[in-house]
Amino acid sequence: MQKSRRRQQLACSLLFGLWLPCCLAQTTPSSTRAATRTPSPLSTPSPSAQSQSARLKVRLSGYPRKHNEGRVELFHQGEWGTICDDDFSIHNANVLCRHLGFVSATGWTHSAKYGKGQGKIWLDNVQCNGGEKSIELCKSRGWGNSDCTHDEDAGVVCQDERIPGFVDSNVIDTQVDENKIDGVRLRPVVAMSRKKLPITEGVVEVKHRDGWAQICDLGWTIKNTHVVCGMLGFPHERKVNKNFYKRLKKRAAETLSRPKVPVSAGGRQTSKAKANSKSKQSSAGKRLYLERQKNHFLIHSVACLGTEVHLAACPLEFSRPNATSACRGGTAAAVSCMPGPLFMQSNGLKKKPKTSSNVRLKGGARVGEGRVEVLKGSEWGTVCDDRWNLQSASVVCRELGFGSAREALTGGRMGQGMGPIYMNEVKCLGQEKSIWNCPFKNITSEDCQHVEDAAVRCNVPHMGLEDSIRLTGGRTRSEGRVEVLRSDANGTQGWGLICGETWSTKEAMVVCRQLGLGYANQGVQETWYWDSSNVTEMVLSGVKCTGSEMSLSQCQHHRALSCQKAAAKFAAGVICSDTTSDLVLNAPLVQQTVYIEDRPLHMLYCAAEEDCLSKSAAKANWPYGHRRLLRFSSQIHNIGRADFKPKAGRHSWVWHACHGHYHSMDIFTHYDLMSANGSRVAEGHKASFCLEDSDCQEGVSKRYECANFGDQGITVGCWDLYRHDIDCQWIDITDVRPGNYILQIVINPNQEVSESDFTNNAMKCNCKYDGHRVWLHNCHIGDAFSEEAERRFEKYPGQLNNLIP
């Protein structure tokens, strides 16, 4: 009896020792620290808030999602419930993410983006300051007091970085769902297929606990295959050759059923040579057969409709743990997928799939993400986010050669467009071939603004591109010296450096995209301060990218290494960022404000000092005479997701005494007047007189002002206006003959400052000059027109009169 009591006491103490750290890991800081916080008189937490905080559990749920994102659910009074998105903010998300063990939040979601929850809506109108230790210490309407439905469930996206020392992740449901599906993969059966990426055919496996399990193929349909292929980044599916898998299984079964051959006197098995000759043929079959014998079938049957974006959304019948046979008469389900054009490895296809020419993605940092834009007539426009969901987003993704949608983004999350808004309340079912086949409403100016532009993140195939490149020496994982994996003449692989002599923002954009680290903040040509690696050999030089490539291997480079500064400190580096700016010129304003001025020379001394006149001005009889100037206003909007700031710090800005201000960028815009064949007949340039917020959208505050040596930049949602009547806001056309020309304006022409999209930095207009007057027409951003309309623009014969159509 005494021994049994001792055992019981020992067991209890062990259980208490295991239980106590878990509780401590999930609690907020001690009540003494929490008590120092003065609750708001508007919404005072309950007297037991501090003690409840120790018991409050938070989890992320929903689909599709990663481990660091999802619908927020709280465990209160023995029941899981959600939070309403009313008054939700990034401050709320920060509190929740820290409670879950992440360092901070990168965003939050509304309108049940991760699916509708069930049960109670525990909190509504939550308003945190961001420093609270628990969500229940924030202002709210109180527990269970809500006027919301589950259509308004809030979610969070946490930064994928753990708080040091945080023991319990608190992300996984404490009531473990044995049948939860987190991930899906294809395991190729044919050995050669494993070496080729992307993997397009194989056995379907689902993530289960710490391993992978199979799905029984009894009743498997092409609709199930469609959903699986979409999850893996493929737009289409192919029919699987089931006879091939049946033959492999039969051959494997016959091989395994043969009796062992006795060893001969010579110490060899008499049938070894024959077995070896068939081993290559039967290895794939053996593995398939053995997988069936292991009985790792998690799912017995699947019944997808084909419109789902995730296998978890399909009706599933899970195998019973104590069942004698989980897949009697069947085998592991196998699928074959068709990759989109971007990911095709074989050039031998007779009929290559085509992607849509009237839908595109803009402003995204990674392949398969961006703001949705559609082509109507000859001009591109955006889609409003009202009722935007995963089904509609998936139609767009598959139309463009990607898989189903991973995220349907709202609220201009991929930047705001500048042109028309063509669609609202798009209601795709999921099986449409194009978004244009879906029901939608036409737009009026009262319905939507560009702050509501819809965007997508699509599933893309795993290409393994990130395995051949890495960053070293940086302060964070998003910066460092670039190292690439190369093979020498003997086939030995090793890491090497890239010569930084010609390295620029465009190359940095490709590196950040290849590593999945977002946008390029800066391309660095000297990296002596990131010297923490033992890799010192230069292996690449003359790298030149357009900025749209998926990997550096698709960029041009020298065949033989040619680098004058071959020391490791001159190797190329990058700084990546989750967000960046995007500048766009207001094209209609240029067209509306253009005129000609004959300006006396005695009023142009400052302009001459800044080199804003043509070369012939140096030979003029100063201060007598005049220059003919083509003048117009420029309104430059920042439609990106980060402020546009000069690359140079204020310590290196140049003071211009004549105009009495600092120049933060040598050249901010280029102004060119070109002939029909593209040759430049007149040019101008503008240093950044003073980058500042002239005005902003409603609800956005100005942050930059040049007065008193203030900070320079352009805030997201604001614009910098250079009026037609300020110096250098012109092109000197004194020497230009009458005729038809093209006016071109390019912002940030040297790409000194990072942007999410450089294709919209140029603006073009048709220009007619008769020697006395000037007319502009067809003014548009560089990528605003269709290819056909752009060709017509370049061949335009010119305006025949002053009646602009």
FENPE-V301831 format. One record per residue. N is the residue number from 1. RES is the residue in three letters. PHI is phi in whole degrees, -180 to 180 (NA if undefined). OMEGA is omega in degrees with one decimal (NA if undefined). Layout:
# FENPE-V301831
<<N/RES/PHI/OMEGA> <N/RES/PHI/OMEGA>>
This chain:
# FENPE-V301831
<<1/MET/NA/-179.5> <2/GLN/-63/179.1> <3/LYS/-64/-178.6> <4/SER/-66/177.9> <5/ARG/-65/178.6> <6/ARG/-61/178.5> <7/ARG/-62/179.1> <8/GLN/-63/179.3> <9/GLN/-62/-179.9> <10/LEU/-64/179.6> <11/ALA/-63/178.8> <12/CYS/-63/179.9> <13/SER/-65/177.7> <14/LEU/-65/179.5> <15/LEU/-62/178.4> <16/PHE/-64/179.1> <17/GLY/-67/177.5> <18/LEU/-77/-175.9> <19/TRP/-74/-173.6> <20/LEU/-61/179.9> <21/PRO/-62/180.0> <22/CYS/-63/179.5> <23/CYS/-64/-179.6> <24/LEU/-65/-178.4> <25/ALA/-67/-176.8> <26/GLN/-91/-177.0> <27/THR/-82/169.9> <28/THR/-81/-179.1> <29/PRO/-57/-170.7> <30/SER/-57/-175.2> <31/SER/-64/179.0> <32/THR/-65/178.2> <33/ARG/-73/-179.9> <34/ALA/-67/-177.5> <35/ALA/-70/179.7> <36/THR/-72/179.0> <37/ARG/-77/178.7> <38/THR/-89/-178.0> <39/PRO/-65/177.9> <40/SER/-69/178.6> <41/PRO/-67/-179.1> <42/LEU/-74/-178.0> <43/SER/-149/-176.6> <44/THR/-83/175.7> <45/PRO/-58/-178.1> <46/SER/-61/-177.8> <47/PRO/-58/-179.3> <48/SER/-96/-175.7> <49/ALA/-60/-176.7> <50/GLN/-67/179.8> <51/SER/-73/177.2> <52/GLN/-67/-179.0> <53/SER/-58/-179.6> <54/ALA/-69/-176.5> <55/ARG/-102/-175.2> <56/LEU/-66/176.9> <57/LYS/-112/179.6> <58/VAL/-129/176.4> <59/ARG/-142/174.9> <60/LEU/-109/-177.3> <61/SER/-133/177.3> <62/GLY/98/179.3> <63/TYR/-155/-15.7> <64/PRO/-78/-176.9> <65/ARG/-159/170.5> <66/LYS/-94/-177.0> <67/HIS/-69/-175.8> <68/ASN/-105/-179.6> <69/GLU/-149/175.3> <70/GLY/151/176.1> <71/ARG/-71/-178.5> <72/VAL/-82/176.3> <73/GLU/-130/-178.3> <74/LEU/-116/178.5> <75/PHE/-102/-174.9> <76/HIS/-138/179.5> <77/GLN/53/175.2> <78/GLY/75/-176.0> <79/GLU/-143/176.2> <80/TRP/-82/177.7> <81/GLY/-151/-172.2> <82/THR/-111/175.6> <83/ILE/-120/177.9> <84/CYS/-76/-175.8> <85/ASP/-84/177.6> <86/ASP/-63/179.5> <87/ASP/63/-179.5> <88/PHE/-69/-176.5> <89/SER/-148/178.6> <90/ILE/-66/177.1> <91/HIS/-66/175.2> <92/ASN/-59/-178.1> <93/ALA/-63/178.9> <94/ASN/-62/179.3> <95/VAL/-62/-178.3> <96/LEU/-66/-178.3> <97/CYS/-64/177.2> <98/ARG/-66/175.8> <99/HIS/-61/-180.0> <100/LEU/-86/176.3> <101/GLY/99/176.3> <102/PHE/-96/-174.1> <103/VAL/-69/-179.2> <104/SER/-169/177.0> <105/ALA/-107/174.0> <106/THR/-105/178.9> <107/GLY/180/176.1> <108/TRP/-145/-175.6> <109/THR/-129/179.9> <110/HIS/-128/173.0> <111/SER/56/173.9> <112/ALA/53/-179.2> <113/LYS/-60/-179.5> <114/TYR/-97/-179.2> <115/GLY/95/-179.0> <116/LYS/-79/175.1> <117/GLY/-81/178.8> <118/GLN/-129/176.5> <119/GLY/82/-174.2> <120/LYS/-74/163.7> <121/ILE/-106/-167.5> <122/TRP/-73/-174.2> <123/LEU/-129/179.5> <124/ASP/-144/-179.6> <125/ASN/53/179.7> <126/VAL/-75/-179.1> <127/GLN/-135/179.2> <128/CYS/-98/171.6> <129/ASN/-86/179.7> <130/GLY/107/-178.0> <131/GLY/-102/-178.7> <132/GLU/-66/-179.9> <133/LYS/-86/179.5> <134/SER/-151/-177.4> <135/ILE/-65/-178.1> <136/GLU/-76/176.3> <137/LEU/-88/178.6> <138/CYS/-89/176.0> <139/LYS/-66/176.3> <140/SER/-165/177.4> <141/ARG/-83/-179.2> <142/GLY/101/-176.8> <143/TRP/-64/174.6> <144/GLY/78/-179.0> <145/ASN/-99/-174.8> <146/SER/-150/174.7> <147/ASP/-113/-175.8> <148/CYS/-99/168.6> <149/THR/-114/-179.0> <150/HIS/-71/171.5> <151/ASP/-68/-176.3> <152/GLU/-111/-179.4> <153/ASP/-64/-179.3> <154/ALA/-89/175.7> <155/GLY/-136/179.0> <156/VAL/-134/172.0> <157/VAL/-122/-176.3> <158/CYS/-96/174.7> <159/GLN/-66/-174.2> <160/ASP/-78/177.7> <161/GLU/-146/-173.5> <162/ARG/-84/172.5> <163/ILE/-70/-178.7> <164/PRO/-56/177.2> <165/GLY/86/179.5> <166/PHE/-73/-170.0> <167/VAL/-84/-174.0> <168/ASP/-96/-176.9> <169/SER/-64/178.4> <170/ASN/61/178.9> <171/VAL/-94/-177.7> <172/ILE/-74/179.1> <173/ASP/-57/179.6> <174/THR/-67/171.6> <175/GLN/-89/-168.4> <176/VAL/-61/176.3> <177/ASP/-88/-176.6> <178/GLU/-64/-174.7> <179/ASN/-106/-179.4> <180/LYS/-78/179.0> <181/ILE/-110/-179.7> <182/ASP/-99/-175.0> <183/GLY/-145/178.3> <184/VAL/-133/176.7> <185/ARG/-143/172.1> <186/LEU/-109/174.7> <187/ARG/-105/-176.6> <188/PRO/-66/179.3> <189/VAL/-90/178.3> <190/VAL/-80/-172.6> <191/ALA/-59/-177.2> <192/MET/-65/-176.9> <193/SER/-68/-178.1> <194/ARG/-69/-177.5> <195/LYS/-86/-178.0> <196/LYS/-104/176.8> <197/LEU/-119/2.0> <198/PRO/-79/175.0> <199/ILE/-77/-174.2> <200/THR/-108/-179.3> <201/GLU/-143/178.3> <202/GLY/165/178.5> <203/VAL/-79/179.4> <204/VAL/-77/177.1> <205/GLU/-129/179.8> <206/VAL/-114/179.3> <207/LYS/-70/-178.5> <208/HIS/-142/-176.0> <209/ARG/55/-178.5> <210/ASP/-101/-177.3> <211/GLY/-139/-178.6> <212/TRP/-128/-179.7> <213/ALA/-133/-175.5> <214/GLN/-101/176.9> <215/ILE/-118/177.7> <216/CYS/-69/-175.1> <217/ASP/-90/177.8> <218/LEU/-67/-178.8> <219/GLY/79/-179.7> <220/TRP/-67/-176.4> <221/THR/-122/178.4> <222/ILE/-67/177.0> <223/LYS/-68/175.0> <224/ASN/-62/179.3> <225/THR/-62/-179.8> <226/HIS/-60/-179.7> <227/VAL/-68/-179.4> <228/VAL/-63/179.1> <229/CYS/-61/178.4> <230/GLY/-63/177.8> <231/MET/-63/-176.8> <232/LEU/-90/174.3> <233/GLY/97/-177.9> <234/PHE/-110/-177.0> <235/PRO/-77/-174.1> <236/HIS/-134/178.4> <237/GLU/-119/175.9> <238/ARG/-122/178.5> <239/LYS/-75/-179.6> <240/VAL/-84/175.4> <241/ASN/-80/-176.3> <242/LYS/-65/179.5> <243/ASN/-62/178.0> <244/PHE/-61/-179.2> <245/TYR/-69/177.7> <246/LYS/-67/179.0> <247/ARG/-65/178.1> <248/LEU/-62/-178.7> <249/LYS/-66/-179.3> <250/LYS/-67/179.6> <251/ARG/-64/178.9> <252/ALA/-65/179.7> <253/ALA/-63/179.0> <254/GLU/-65/-179.1> <255/THR/-64/-177.6> <256/LEU/-73/-177.0> <257/SER/-85/179.5> <258/ARG/-68/177.3> <259/PRO/-70/178.5> <260/LYS/-66/-178.6> <261/VAL/-85/180.0> <262/PRO/-67/-179.7> <263/VAL/-78/-179.2> <264/SER/-77/-178.7> <265/ALA/-64/-179.5> <266/GLY/-78/178.9> <267/GLY/84/179.7> <268/ARG/-121/172.1> <269/GLN/-80/-174.5> <270/THR/-66/-177.6> <271/SER/-102/-175.5> <272/LYS/-63/-178.6> <273/ALA/-63/179.6> <274/LYS/-67/179.7> <275/ALA/-62/179.8> <276/ASN/-66/-178.4> <277/SER/-67/-179.6> <278/LYS/-99/-174.0> <279/SER/-63/-179.7> <280/LYS/-64/-178.4> <281/GLN/-72/-172.5> <282/SER/-98/-176.6> <283/SER/-60/179.3> <284/ALA/-66/178.7> <285/GLY/-65/177.5> <286/LYS/-57/-175.8> <287/ARG/-65/179.1> <288/LEU/-63/-178.9> <289/TYR/-66/-178.8> <290/LEU/-65/177.7> <291/GLU/-62/179.0> <292/ARG/-70/179.8> <293/GLN/-67/-179.7> <294/LYS/-69/175.7> <295/ASN/61/178.0> <296/HIS/-97/-179.3> <297/PHE/-92/178.7> <298/LEU/-80/-175.4> <299/ILE/-115/-178.1> <300/HIS/-85/179.5> <301/SER/-153/-179.8> <302/VAL/-130/-178.8> <303/ALA/-136/179.7> <304/CYS/-76/173.0> <305/LEU/-87/-179.1> <306/GLY/100/-179.6> <307/THR/-101/-178.9> <308/GLU/-71/178.7> <309/VAL/-100/-178.1> <310/HIS/-150/-179.0> <311/LEU/-61/-179.5> <312/ALA/-65/179.8> <313/ALA/-84/179.7> <314/CYS/-87/172.1> <315/PRO/-63/-176.6> <316/LEU/-125/172.1> <317/GLU/-116/-176.0> <318/PHE/-85/179.5> <319/SER/-72/178.1> <320/ARG/-82/-176.4> <321/PRO/-60/-176.0> <322/ASN/-96/-179.6> <323/ALA/-71/-179.3> <324/THR/-70/178.3> <325/SER/-145/-178.0> <326/ALA/-82/-176.9> <327/CYS/-148/-176.7> <328/ARG/-65/178.0> <329/GLY/81/-179.3> <330/GLY/-122/178.7> <331/THR/-147/-178.3> <332/ALA/-68/179.3> <333/ALA/-66/178.3> <334/ALA/-125/179.6> <335/VAL/-135/175.4> <336/SER/-132/-175.0> <337/CYS/-118/178.3> <338/MET/-109/-179.7> <339/PRO/-74/174.7> <340/GLY/-74/-176.5> <341/PRO/-56/-178.0> <342/LEU/-65/-170.6> <343/PHE/-114/-179.4> <344/MET/-79/-179.8> <345/GLN/-96/-175.6> <346/SER/-92/176.4> <347/ASN/-99/-175.1> <348/GLY/-89/-178.8> <349/LEU/-71/179.7> <350/LYS/-70/-177.6> <351/LYS/-119/-179.7> <352/LYS/-86/179.9> <353/PRO/-67/-179.8> <354/LYS/-110/175.8> <355/THR/-100/-175.6> <356/SER/-66/176.6> <357/SER/-104/-179.6> <358/ASN/-120/173.0> <359/VAL/-139/178.8> <360/ARG/-152/175.8> <361/LEU/-116/-178.3> <362/LYS/-129/170.6> <363/GLY/85/-179.6> <364/GLY/-86/-179.8> <365/ALA/-87/-174.6> <366/ARG/-109/176.9> <367/VAL/-65/176.1> <368/GLY/84/175.5> <369/GLU/-139/177.7> <370/GLY/155/175.9> <371/ARG/-73/-178.3> <372/VAL/-79/175.7> <373/GLU/-128/-177.9> <374/VAL/-123/-177.6> <375/LEU/-100/176.9> <376/LYS/-127/-173.7> <377/GLY/68/-179.3> <378/SER/-121/-175.5> <379/GLU/-129/179.1> <380/TRP/-81/176.6> <381/GLY/-145/-174.2> <382/THR/-107/-179.7> <383/VAL/-121/178.7> <384/CYS/-76/-171.1> <385/ASP/-89/177.3> <386/ASP/-61/-179.5> <387/ARG/63/178.4> <388/TRP/-69/-176.9> <389/ASN/-142/-174.5> <390/LEU/-68/179.2> <391/GLN/-66/179.1> <392/SER/-66/178.8> <393/ALA/-63/-179.9> <394/SER/-68/176.5> <395/VAL/-61/177.9> <396/VAL/-63/-177.5> <397/CYS/-61/-179.0> <398/ARG/-67/178.4> <399/GLU/-61/-177.6> <400/LEU/-96/175.3> <401/GLY/92/175.7> <402/PHE/-108/177.1> <403/GLY/-86/177.3> <404/SER/-73/-176.8> <405/ALA/-79/173.2> <406/ARG/-87/178.6> <407/GLU/-144/171.1> <408/ALA/-111/-171.2> <409/LEU/-96/-179.9> <410/THR/-124/173.6> <411/GLY/71/177.1> <412/GLY/62/-176.6> <413/ARG/-67/176.3> <414/MET/-110/-178.8> <415/GLY/88/-177.7> <416/GLN/-104/175.9> <417/GLY/-79/-179.2> <418/MET/-121/-175.8> <419/GLY/-88/179.9> <420/PRO/-72/171.6> <421/ILE/-109/-171.3> <422/TYR/-96/-170.9> <423/MET/-126/173.7> <424/ASN/-145/179.5> <425/GLU/51/176.7> <426/VAL/-70/-175.7> <427/LYS/-129/177.0> <428/CYS/-78/174.6> <429/LEU/-88/177.8> <430/GLY/120/-178.5> <431/GLN/-103/-178.6> <432/GLU/-67/179.6> <433/LYS/-81/-179.0> <434/SER/-149/177.2> <435/ILE/-64/177.8> <436/TRP/-69/177.1> <437/ASN/-87/-178.0> <438/CYS/-89/173.7> <439/PRO/-66/176.5> <440/PHE/-157/177.6> <441/LYS/-104/173.0> <442/ASN/-73/-170.3> <443/ILE/-102/164.7> <444/THR/-117/-175.9> <445/SER/-62/179.9> <446/GLU/-81/-173.8> <447/ASP/-73/-170.1> <448/CYS/-143/170.9> <449/GLN/-123/-176.4> <450/HIS/-70/174.3> <451/VAL/-68/179.5> <452/GLU/-108/-179.5> <453/ASP/-64/-179.3> <454/ALA/-84/179.3> <455/ALA/-145/-178.7> <456/VAL/-140/163.2> <457/ARG/-125/-174.6> <458/CYS/-97/169.5> <459/ASN/-72/178.1> <460/VAL/-125/-178.8> <461/PRO/-65/174.7> <462/HIS/-77/-177.9> <463/MET/-107/-179.9> <464/GLY/70/-176.5> <465/LEU/-67/-177.6> <466/GLU/-73/-177.7> <467/ASP/-79/-175.2> <468/SER/-103/-178.5> <469/ILE/-152/178.7> <470/ARG/-156/175.8> <471/LEU/-114/-179.3> <472/THR/-132/171.1> <473/GLY/86/-176.2> <474/GLY/-76/177.7> <475/ARG/-73/176.7> <476/THR/-131/179.9> <477/ARG/-71/-177.2> <478/SER/-95/179.2> <479/GLU/-146/176.1> <480/GLY/148/176.9> <481/ARG/-76/-176.7> <482/VAL/-84/174.4> <483/GLU/-124/-178.1> <484/VAL/-118/179.2> <485/LEU/-91/-177.3> <486/ARG/-129/177.1> <487/SER/-108/178.1> <488/ASP/-86/-176.4> <489/ALA/-62/-179.5> <490/ASN/-87/-178.8> <491/GLY/87/179.3> <492/THR/-79/-178.5> <493/GLN/-90/177.5> <494/GLY/-160/-178.1> <495/TRP/-89/178.9> <496/GLY/-144/-175.9> <497/LEU/-102/178.5> <498/ILE/-114/178.2> <499/CYS/-64/-174.3> <500/GLY/-91/-172.3> <501/GLU/-63/-177.9> <502/THR/-107/-175.0> <503/TRP/-71/-176.9> <504/SER/-143/-179.1> <505/THR/-63/-178.3> <506/LYS/-62/178.3> <507/GLU/-67/178.6> <508/ALA/-63/177.7> <509/MET/-60/-178.8> <510/VAL/-68/179.9> <511/VAL/-62/-179.8> <512/CYS/-63/177.8> <513/ARG/-66/-178.1> <514/GLN/-62/-179.1> <515/LEU/-89/-179.7> <516/GLY/70/-175.5> <517/LEU/-105/175.3> <518/GLY/94/-176.0> <519/TYR/-88/174.6> <520/ALA/-88/175.4> <521/ASN/-81/-177.3> <522/GLN/-165/169.0> <523/GLY/-102/-171.7> <524/VAL/-108/-178.2> <525/GLN/-95/175.6> <526/GLU/-130/-174.8> <527/THR/-131/-179.5> <528/TRP/-63/-179.3> <529/TYR/-84/176.3> <530/TRP/-114/-173.8> <531/ASP/-89/179.2> <532/SER/-124/-177.6> <533/SER/-109/176.6> <534/ASN/-89/176.7> <535/VAL/-84/-175.5> <536/THR/-128/-174.1> <537/GLU/-90/173.3> <538/MET/-78/-179.9> <539/VAL/-123/-179.2> <540/LEU/-135/175.5> <541/SER/-146/178.1> <542/GLY/64/-179.7> <543/VAL/-68/-178.1> <544/LYS/-138/-178.3> <545/CYS/-117/172.9> <546/THR/-86/-179.3> <547/GLY/103/-177.9> <548/SER/-105/-177.2> <549/GLU/-68/177.4> <550/MET/-83/-179.4> <551/SER/-152/179.4> <552/LEU/-64/-179.7> <553/SER/-64/179.2> <554/GLN/-90/-179.9> <555/CYS/-91/175.6> <556/GLN/-76/174.4> <557/HIS/-162/178.9> <558/HIS/-65/175.1> <559/ARG/-67/176.5> <560/ALA/-110/-177.8> <561/LEU/-60/178.2> <562/SER/-142/-174.3> <563/CYS/-139/-178.6> <564/GLN/-68/178.0> <565/LYS/-106/-172.1> <566/ALA/-92/178.4> <567/ALA/-69/-175.5> <568/ALA/-61/-177.8> <569/LYS/-69/177.1> <570/PHE/-101/177.7> <571/ALA/-76/-177.5> <572/ALA/-74/176.5> <573/GLY/-142/-179.9> <574/VAL/-141/168.3> <575/ILE/-126/-177.6> <576/CYS/-101/-177.6> <577/SER/-148/178.2> <578/ASP/-72/-178.2> <579/THR/-134/175.3> <580/THR/-159/-177.5> <581/SER/-86/174.4> <582/ASP/-157/-177.7> <583/LEU/-95/178.9> <584/VAL/-140/179.6> <585/LEU/-88/175.1> <586/ASN/-78/-174.1> <587/ALA/-65/-179.7> <588/PRO/-59/-178.8> <589/LEU/-66/177.0> <590/VAL/-60/-178.2> <591/GLN/-65/-176.2> <592/GLN/-79/-170.2> <593/THR/-108/-174.4> <594/VAL/-72/174.4> <595/TYR/-164/179.6> <596/ILE/-111/175.7> <597/GLU/-131/170.5> <598/ASP/-95/-171.7> <599/ARG/-103/-179.8> <600/PRO/-61/-178.0> <601/LEU/-63/-176.8> <602/HIS/-68/176.9> <603/MET/-101/-172.8> <604/LEU/-120/-178.7> <605/TYR/-65/178.7> <606/CYS/-63/179.7> <607/ALA/-64/177.9> <608/ALA/-65/179.2> <609/GLU/-64/179.2> <610/GLU/-93/175.7> <611/ASP/62/-179.0> <612/CYS/-98/179.1> <613/LEU/-115/179.3> <614/SER/-71/-174.1> <615/LYS/-63/-178.1> <616/SER/-67/-179.9> <617/ALA/-66/-179.9> <618/ALA/-66/-178.6> <619/LYS/-94/-178.3> <620/ALA/-73/-179.5> <621/ASN/-89/-177.8> <622/TRP/-67/-1.4> <623/PRO/-93/-176.8> <624/TYR/-93/-178.9> <625/GLY/95/-177.8> <626/HIS/-151/173.5> <627/ARG/-123/177.7> <628/ARG/-91/-173.4> <629/LEU/-119/172.4> <630/LEU/-92/-171.3> <631/ARG/-111/-179.6> <632/PHE/-167/176.5> <633/SER/-98/176.2> <634/SER/-123/175.5> <635/GLN/-118/-171.1> <636/ILE/-109/-176.6> <637/HIS/-95/169.4> <638/ASN/-103/-178.3> <639/ILE/-103/-178.1> <640/GLY/-83/-178.1> <641/ARG/-122/175.2> <642/ALA/-147/-179.6> <643/ASP/-66/174.2> <644/PHE/-88/-178.5> <645/LYS/-128/-180.0> <646/PRO/-59/178.4> <647/LYS/-67/-178.0> <648/ALA/-82/175.3> <649/GLY/-72/-174.5> <650/ARG/-64/178.7> <651/HIS/-65/-178.5> <652/SER/-107/176.1> <653/TRP/-67/-175.7> <654/VAL/-102/177.9> <655/TRP/-80/177.8> <656/HIS/-112/-173.3> <657/ALA/-66/-176.3> <658/CYS/-62/179.7> <659/HIS/-95/176.9> <660/GLY/73/176.2> <661/HIS/-154/179.2> <662/TYR/-94/170.9> <663/HIS/-100/-180.0> <664/SER/-92/175.9> <665/MET/-137/-179.7> <666/ASP/-61/179.2> <667/ILE/-132/179.6> <668/PHE/-99/177.4> <669/THR/-141/171.4> <670/HIS/-111/174.6> <671/TYR/-117/-178.2> <672/ASP/-132/170.1> <673/LEU/-112/-172.0> <674/MET/-120/175.3> <675/SER/-79/-177.4> <676/ALA/-62/179.8> <677/ASN/-88/175.1> <678/GLY/93/179.3> <679/SER/-79/-176.2> <680/ARG/-83/178.9> <681/VAL/-105/176.3> <682/ALA/-159/-177.9> <683/GLU/-146/174.1> <684/GLY/-148/174.9> <685/HIS/-146/-177.3> <686/LYS/-136/169.3> <687/ALA/-71/179.0> <688/SER/-73/179.0> <689/PHE/-49/-175.6> <690/CYS/-175/178.0> <691/LEU/-75/-179.6> <692/GLU/-153/177.8> <693/ASP/-87/176.8> <694/SER/-73/178.3> <695/ASP/-161/-175.5> <696/CYS/-141/173.3> <697/GLN/-66/178.1> <698/GLU/-61/179.6> <699/GLY/91/179.0> <700/VAL/-108/-177.9> <701/SER/-98/175.6> <702/LYS/-68/179.2> <703/ARG/-123/-173.1> <704/TYR/-121/178.7> <705/GLU/-148/-172.0> <706/CYS/-81/-176.4> <707/ALA/-60/176.9> <708/ASN/58/177.5> <709/PHE/57/-178.4> <710/GLY/-77/178.0> <711/ASP/-64/177.7> <712/GLN/-111/178.8> <713/GLY/163/176.3> <714/ILE/-130/-178.0> <715/THR/-73/173.7> <716/VAL/-60/-178.6> <717/GLY/87/178.5> <718/CYS/-119/178.1> <719/TRP/-143/177.3> <720/ASP/-108/-176.8> <721/LEU/-105/171.6> <722/TYR/-103/-176.5> <723/ARG/-69/-177.7> <724/HIS/-63/-172.6> <725/ASP/-101/176.3> <726/ILE/-102/-176.9> <727/ASP/-60/175.9> <728/CYS/71/176.3> <729/GLN/-87/-174.2> <730/TRP/-166/165.8> <731/ILE/-124/178.6> <732/ASP/-79/-177.1> <733/ILE/-111/-178.9> <734/THR/-55/-175.4> <735/ASP/-97/-175.2> <736/VAL/-89/177.6> <737/ARG/-83/175.7> <738/PRO/-59/179.2> <739/GLY/162/179.6> <740/ASN/-103/-174.6> <741/TYR/-138/173.4> <742/ILE/-122/174.5> <743/LEU/-91/180.0> <744/GLN/-127/176.2> <745/ILE/-122/-179.2> <746/VAL/-124/177.5> <747/ILE/-90/178.3> <748/ASN/48/-169.0> <749/PRO/-63/179.7> <750/ASN/-87/179.4> <751/GLN/53/178.4> <752/GLU/-68/-177.1> <753/VAL/-109/-178.3> <754/SER/-64/173.1> <755/GLU/-141/179.7> <756/SER/-76/-175.8> <757/ASP/-152/178.7> <758/PHE/-92/-177.2> <759/THR/-71/-179.8> <760/ASN/-100/179.8> <761/ASN/-82/-178.0> <762/ALA/-102/174.7> <763/MET/-128/-179.0> <764/LYS/-127/174.9> <765/CYS/-139/165.1> <766/ASN/-75/-175.0> <767/CYS/-131/173.8> <768/LYS/-117/-179.6> <769/TYR/-126/-177.1> <770/ASP/-104/-179.2> <771/GLY/97/-179.4> <772/HIS/-129/-177.9> <773/ARG/-130/-179.8> <774/VAL/-140/176.1> <775/TRP/-130/172.8> <776/LEU/-114/175.7> <777/HIS/-153/-176.4> <778/ASN/60/177.6> <779/CYS/-68/-177.1> <780/HIS/-158/173.8> <781/ILE/-68/-172.1> <782/GLY/-53/-177.1> <783/ASP/-113/-175.7> <784/ALA/-82/-177.2> <785/PHE/-100/172.2> <786/SER/-71/-179.9> <787/GLU/-60/179.9> <788/GLU/-66/179.4> <789/ALA/-66/178.5> <790/GLU/-68/176.7> <791/ARG/-66/177.6> <792/ARG/-65/179.3> <793/PHE/-62/-177.2> <794/GLU/-70/-179.9> <795/LYS/-97/-175.7> <796/TYR/-62/-175.3> <797/PRO/-74/179.6> <798/GLY/113/179.2> <799/GLN/-75/-176.3> <800/LEU/-87/177.1> <801/ASN/-149/-177.1> <802/ASN/-95/176.9> <803/LEU/-93/-178.1> <804/ILE/-76/-178.3> <805/PRO/-71/NA>>
